[in-house]
């Protein structure tokens, strides 16, 4: 999962999109218009949690059942 901030001066949205384009699936790109480089969770903790958990639930295999 690639999370990018539209106000990021260190890794621009274009650079983030390029990194995402080169990533293998499963993948998801999430651009936060109000975010800079590392404030994704602070700006929207519930959205952050929802997006990350949703991606992990789709991307990871279900746990193996054991006896």
MMTF fields as JSON, N, C-alpha, C and O atoms, coordinates in Angstrom:
{
  "mmtfVersion": "1.0.0",
  "mmtfProducer": "UNKNOWN",
  "numBonds": 267,
  "numAtoms": 268,
  "numGroups": 67,
  "numChains": 1,
  "numModels": 1,
  "chainsPerModel": [1],
  "groupsPerChain": [67],
  "chainIdList": ["A"],
  "bondAtomList": [4, 2, 8, 6, 12, 10, 16, 14, 20, 18, 24, 22, 28, 26, 32, 30, 36, 34, 40, 38, 44, 42, 48, 46, 52, 50, 56, 54, 60, 58, 64, 62, 68, 66, 72, 70, 76, 74, 80, 78, 84, 82, 88, 86, 92, 90, 96, 94, 100, 98, 104, 102, 108, 106, 112, 110, 116, 114, 120, 118, 124, 122, 128, 126, 132, 130, 136, 134, 140, 138, 144, 142, 148, 146, 152, 150, 156, 154, 160, 158, 164, 162, 168, 166, 172, 170, 176, 174, 180, 178, 184, 182, 188, 186, 192, 190, 196, 194, 200, 198, 204, 202, 208, 206, 212, 210, 216, 214, 220, 218, 224, 222, 228, 226, 232, 230, 236, 234, 240, 238, 244, 242, 248, 246, 252, 250, 256, 254, 260, 258, 264, 262],
  "bondOrderList": [1, 1, 1, 1, 1, 1, 1, 1, 1, 1, 1, 1, 1, 1, 1, 1, 1, 1, 1, 1, 1, 1, 1, 1, 1, 1, 1, 1, 1, 1, 1, 1, 1, 1, 1, 1, 1, 1, 1, 1, 1, 1, 1, 1, 1, 1, 1, 1, 1, 1, 1, 1, 1, 1, 1, 1, 1, 1, 1, 1, 1, 1, 1, 1, 1, 1],
  "groupList": [{"groupName": "UNK", "atomNameList": ["N", "CA", "C", "O"], "elementList": ["N", "C", "C", "O"], "formalChargeList": [0, 0, 0, 0], "bondAtomList": [1, 0, 2, 1, 3, 2], "bondOrderList": [1, 1, 2], "singleLetterCode": "X", "chemCompType": "L-PEPTIDE LINKING"}],
  "groupTypeList": [0, 0, 0, 0, 0, 0, 0, 0, 0, 0, 0, 0, 0, 0, 0, 0, 0, 0, 0, 0, 0, 0, 0, 0, 0, 0, 0, 0, 0, 0, 0, 0, 0, 0, 0, 0, 0, 0, 0, 0, 0, 0, 0, 0, 0, 0, 0, 0, 0, 0, 0, 0, 0, 0, 0, 0, 0, 0, 0, 0, 0, 0, 0, 0, 0, 0, 0],
  "groupIdList": [1, 2, 3, 4, 5, 6, 7, 8, 9, 10, 11, 12, 13, 14, 15, 16, 17, 18, 19, 20, 21, 22, 23, 24, 25, 26, 27, 28, 29, 30, 31, 32, 33, 34, 35, 36, 37, 38, 39, 40, 41, 42, 43, 44, 45, 46, 47, 48, 49, 50, 51, 52, 53, 54, 55, 56, 57, 58, 59, 60, 61, 62, 63, 64, 65, 66, 67],
  "secStructList": [7, 3, 3, 3, 3, 6, 6, 7, 1, 1, 1, 7, 2, 2, 2, 2, 2, 2, 2, 2, 2, 2, 1, 7, 1, 1, 7, 7, 3, 3, 3, 3, 6, 6, 7, 7, 1, 1, 7, 2, 2, 2, 2, 7, 2, 2, 2, 2, 2, 2, 2, 2, 2, 2, 2, 2, 2, 2, 2, 1, 7, 7, 7, 7, 7, 7, 7],
  "xCoordList": [0.841, 0.0, 0.889, 1.816, 0.606, 1.336, 0.419, -0.669, 0.878, 0.134, 0.973, 2.161, 0.347, 1.082, 0.333, -0.894, 1.103, 0.521, 0.679, 1.767, -0.387, -0.338, 0.567, 1.018, 0.838, 1.698, 3.103, 3.845, 3.463, 4.772, 5.858, 5.779, 6.862, 7.99, 9.18, 10.125, 9.14, 10.247, 10.018, 10.932, 8.813, 8.417, 7.142, 6.068, 7.259, 6.117, 5.038, 5.322, 3.81, 2.76, 3.122, 2.784, 3.797, 4.209, 5.213, 5.138, 6.145, 7.125, 6.437, 6.76, 5.492, 4.745, 3.95, 3.904, 3.328, 2.564, 3.479, 3.093, 4.677, 5.628, 6.061, 6.14, 6.341, 6.689, 5.541, 5.759, 4.324, 3.156, 3.018, 2.73, 3.22, 3.088, 4.064, 3.774, 5.206, 6.23, 6.05, 6.713, 5.17, 4.952, 4.164, 3.402, 4.365, 3.596, 2.272, 2.125, 1.325, 0.028, 0.177, 1.068, -0.662, -1.76, -1.223, -0.229, -1.888, -1.442, -2.62, -3.673, -2.411, -3.43, -2.697, -1.693, -3.203, -2.631, -3.644, -4.814, -3.194, -4.078, -3.383, -2.359, -3.928, -3.377, -4.234, -5.44, -3.607, -4.31, -4.026, -2.88, -5.02, -4.81, -4.202, -3.434, -4.528, -4.062, -2.763, -2.24, -2.234, -1.084, 0.242, 0.339, 1.261, 2.636, 3.351, 2.86, 4.497, 5.319, 4.97, 5.066, 4.573, 4.387, 3.244, 3.256, 2.276, 1.198, -0.129, -1.193, -0.072, -1.28, -2.209, -3.4, -1.674, -2.512, -3.013, -4.158, -2.19, -2.588, -3.76, -4.649, -3.763, -4.799, -6.15, -7.197, -6.118, -7.377, -7.2, -7.165, -7.087, -6.785, -7.779, -7.378, -9.064, -10.049, -9.963, -10.065, -9.775, -9.607, -8.344, -8.343, -7.26, -5.991, -6.165, -5.778, -6.748, -6.957, -7.836, -7.522, -8.917, -9.841, -9.148, -9.281, -8.409, -7.755, -6.675, -6.603, -5.841, -4.737, -5.274, -4.832, -6.217, -6.769, -7.523, -7.431, -8.256, -8.984, -8.015, -8.252, -6.932, -5.941, -5.324, -5.219, -4.923, -4.298, -5.257, -4.849, -6.516, -7.505, -7.648, -7.864, -7.531, -7.627, -6.314, -6.333, -5.194, -3.898, -3.288, -2.578, -3.56, -2.935, -3.823, -5.049, -3.194, -4.007, -4.638, -4.116, -5.762, -6.38, -5.457, -4.66, -5.544, -4.682, -5.004, -6.149, -3.978, -4.155, -4.888, -4.61, -5.816, -6.54, -5.696, -5.159, -5.59, -4.828, -5.739, -6.721, -5.381, -6.163, -5.684, -6.223],
  "yCoordList": [-1.161, 0.0, 1.228, 1.338, 2.134, 3.4, 4.5, 4.717, 5.19, 6.319, 7.56, 7.601, 8.565, 9.77, 11.006, 11.019, 12.037, 13.317, 14.309, 14.447, 14.992, 15.966, 17.147, 17.843, 17.383, 18.502, 18.047, 18.788, 16.852, 16.287, 16.958, 16.978, 17.502, 18.147, 17.209, 17.517, 16.061, 15.099, 14.049, 13.717, 13.537, 12.586, 13.144, 13.047, 13.715, 14.381, 13.373, 12.183, 13.839, 12.924, 12.228, 11.06, 12.925, 12.296, 11.177, 10.12, 11.402, 10.357, 9.175, 8.019, 9.474, 8.394, 7.582, 6.355, 8.263, 7.566, 6.695, 5.599, 7.176, 6.38, 5.134, 4.047, 5.291, 4.131, 3.124, 1.918, 3.631, 2.762, 2.02, 0.824, 2.716, 2.096, 0.938, -0.023, 1.027, -0.017, -1.168, -2.198, -1.0, -2.037, -3.201, -3.041, -4.363, -5.541, -5.566, -4.971, -6.259, -6.448, -7.488, -8.335, -7.439, -6.5, -5.146, -5.054, -4.117, -2.778, -1.826, -2.077, -0.73, 0.312, 1.629, 1.696, 2.674, 4.019, 4.899, 4.939, 5.604, 6.498, 7.837, 7.94, 8.86, 10.219, 11.053, 11.191, 11.605, 12.458, 13.914, 14.348, 14.672, 16.044, 16.97, 17.866, 16.775, 17.683, 17.234, 17.946, 16.08, 15.502, 15.931, 16.257, 15.916, 16.159, 14.808, 13.894, 14.676, 13.482, 12.334, 11.168, 12.648, 11.566, 11.806, 11.262, 12.595, 12.892, 12.242, 12.764, 11.131, 10.462, 10.05, 10.361, 9.363, 8.878, 10.029, 10.004, 11.017, 12.144, 12.916, 13.365, 13.07, 13.858, 13.141, 13.785, 11.848, 11.094, 9.707, 8.74, 9.58, 8.263, 7.169, 6.031, 7.495, 6.461, 6.079, 4.901, 7.067, 6.77, 5.96, 5.007, 6.342, 5.63, 4.165, 3.256, 3.962, 2.594, 1.809, 0.667, 2.403, 1.719, 1.338, 0.205, 2.269, 2.005, 0.932, 0.029, 1.034, 0.076, -1.315, -2.295, -1.409, -2.724, -3.321, -4.522, -2.499, -2.99, -3.551, -4.62, -2.831, -3.312, -4.625, -5.577, -4.681, -5.908, -7.09, -8.208, -6.849, -7.937, -8.461, -9.656, -7.581, -8.014, -8.625, -9.55, -8.124, -8.505, -9.761, -10.505, -9.994, -11.128, -12.359, -12.256, -13.521, -14.752, -14.956, -14.478, -15.664, -15.94, -16.793, -17.557, -16.683, -17.493, -18.973, -19.355, -19.785, -21.23, -21.734, -21.317, -22.623, -23.23, -24.364, -25.188, -24.388, -25.461, -26.16, -25.6, -27.387, -28.17, -27.924, -28.497],
  "zCoordList": [0.0, 0.0, 0.0, 0.803, -0.893, -0.957, -0.456, -0.99, 0.577, 1.11, 0.84, 1.159, 0.252, -0.126, 0.339, 0.437, 0.62, 0.988, -0.149, -0.707, -0.491, -1.583, -1.258, -2.168, 0.019, 0.437, 0.814, 1.459, 0.423, 0.75, -0.083, -1.311, 0.577, -0.117, -0.269, -0.995, 0.414, 0.361, -0.721, -1.476, -0.792, -1.827, -2.435, -1.841, -3.595, -4.212, -4.6, -4.735, -4.778, -5.228, -6.549, -6.742, -7.444, -8.709, -8.451, -9.076, -7.542, -7.205, -6.523, -6.795, -5.641, -4.983, -5.995, -5.914, -6.945, -7.981, -8.84, -9.247, -9.113, -9.899, -9.131, -9.703, -7.834, -7.016, -6.993, -7.099, -6.854, -6.852, -8.175, -8.191, -9.271, -10.592, -10.761, -11.474, -10.115, -10.236, -9.25, -9.37, -8.291, -7.275, -7.866, -8.82, -7.28, -7.678, -6.934, -5.867, -7.516, -6.86, -5.764, -5.832, -4.777, -4.585, -4.148, -3.427, -4.591, -4.243, -4.212, -4.799, -3.513, -3.398, -3.211, -2.502, -3.848, -3.723, -3.03, -3.412, -2.012, -1.268, -1.131, -0.455, -1.764, -1.714, -0.78, -0.983, 0.239, 1.192, 0.848, 0.957, 0.44, -0.023, 1.024, 0.674, 2.301, 3.349, 4.012, 4.869, 3.639, 4.329, 3.718, 2.535, 4.58, 4.136, 4.043, 3.379, 4.699, 4.523, 5.476, 5.095, 6.689, 7.659, 8.636, 9.739, 8.259, 9.193, 8.808, 9.139, 8.125, 7.636, 8.773, 8.751, 9.747, 10.839, 11.71, 12.164, 11.945, 12.792, 12.184, 12.907, 10.864, 10.206, 10.117, 10.057, 10.11, 10.013, 10.571, 9.811, 11.892, 12.468, 12.093, 11.85, 12.043, 11.707, 10.235, 9.893, 9.363, 7.931, 7.7, 6.92, 8.383, 8.244, 8.638, 7.904, 9.798, 10.281, 9.312, 8.976, 8.868, 7.955, 6.653, 6.191, 6.058, 4.776, 4.888, 4.055, 5.912, 6.071, 6.377, 5.777, 7.299, 7.646, 6.469, 6.213, 5.765, 4.592, 3.552, 2.989, 3.302, 2.338, 2.816, 2.042, 4.067, 4.578, 4.512, 4.197, 4.804, 4.719, 3.298, 3.097, 2.317, 0.913, 0.419, -0.392, 0.892, 0.33, 0.949, 0.273, 2.214, 2.895, 2.821, 2.848, 2.729, 2.722, 4.079, 5.086, 4.121, 5.411, 6.257, 5.713, 7.571, 8.427, 8.258, 8.017, 8.388, 8.297, 9.526, 10.651, 9.298, 10.423, 10.981, 10.24, 12.302, 12.962, 13.954, 14.44, 14.231, 15.205, 16.604, 17.551]
}
